[in-house]
Amino acid sequence: MTETTENLHVMNRAALTRRLLAALRNREAVIGGIGNSNWDLWAADRTRGENFYMLGSMGLAAPIAMGVAIAQPRRRVFALEGDGSLLMQLGCLSTIAAQRVRNLCVIVWDNGIYQITGGQETPAHAAGTDIVAIARASGIASAAWAADEAEFDALVARALSTDGPHLIGVKIDAEPGREQTDRDPIRFRESFMRAMAEPV
Amino acid sequence: MTSPAEPARPWHAILRQAFKDHGVRLVPYVPDNVLRPLIEGIHADPFFTAFACAREEEAIGIATGATMAGMRGAVLMQTSGFATLPNVLASLVVACQVPVVMVVSERGTMGEFNPGQAIVCRTMRPILDSLGVEHHTLTRLDEAAFVADRTIRQAFATRWPACLILSPLLTGGRK
């Protein structure tokens, strides 16, 4: 587990999303944040009913995942959120910490830009803001940067086997999502609800 | 019918019972002075999981996730908090047809002293109407149980969000 942002490898969101899904064995829920986060989730496995893809409502991946986690304490739940999205809803980190949502893991893909709108720098990047440090200061003790792919795998394994809430920060490159989701929110909600009705 | 020996339940007990009748167990909220007795009653009742959120959008997200995972939710807020919600209502609960129930304590009318509240209050019903979200304003204690029960029932039956607006006529409003 890496405490600081020095010596972090810049990784690839699509590749790590595939690594995450490969580690899931027990119908874990995965909430994909808007844009590239959910496009790479879709590309990694569009047949997976436990994936939920957001259309808009930027910043709500972690709150939606928190709701799923509270409703189903036995299921592990992941939120995949961009750094710019999380910046819109930083207060949710305190809410997650306050409720001690032990089966929740928030993964933050941090490339320091608003990639989808043309790659503009985020104010957090300009200021040198450390998102993992914010999470820790918000009360999420199990918050760490993943220095490389092996550490990412180890942190995911920890999120699957120990009490959270967990947050994993990942420095990623600027590669856009390769495949866009269908824009079919009612189908996504229905298939997600059907999957959530299956026991863990 | 309420007999003279049985004093009428207050509005907050009526709402709490309507939540229970429809299995609404999760109540994320942003605090409000008028909502205090409802929030306190919900916290005191082990049937519910209730907690404060930093922002109304977040509370809608949490209730949406829980509802999709089988735990029904209602979000409590004040008028000005509702005004922060159009984007997430449009792109999440309405687009995905998730029956999240909203309860808004109405400020900005009936003797409001704060011009900001008065102006933002005028945006609430047009936003709900433009999103096609059914809303009912509770003004009378004798109608409150019926309106709350039927509004929540319809939200879940039709998989569509709904909003109950608590008028100062019902709650007494902010003193």
Interface residues (C-beta under 8 A of the other chain):
Chain A: A29 I31 F52 M54 L55 G56 S57 M58 G59 L60 A62 P63 I64 A65 M66 G67 V68 A69 I70 A71 Q72 R75 Q89 G91 C92 S94 T95 A98 Q99 P185 I186 F188 R189 F192 M193 M196 A197
Chain B: L26 T49 F51 A52 C53 A54 R55 E57 E58 A59 I60 G61 I62 A63 T64 G65 A66 T67 M68 A69 G70 M71 G73 N87 V88 A90 S91 L92 A95 C96 Q97 V98
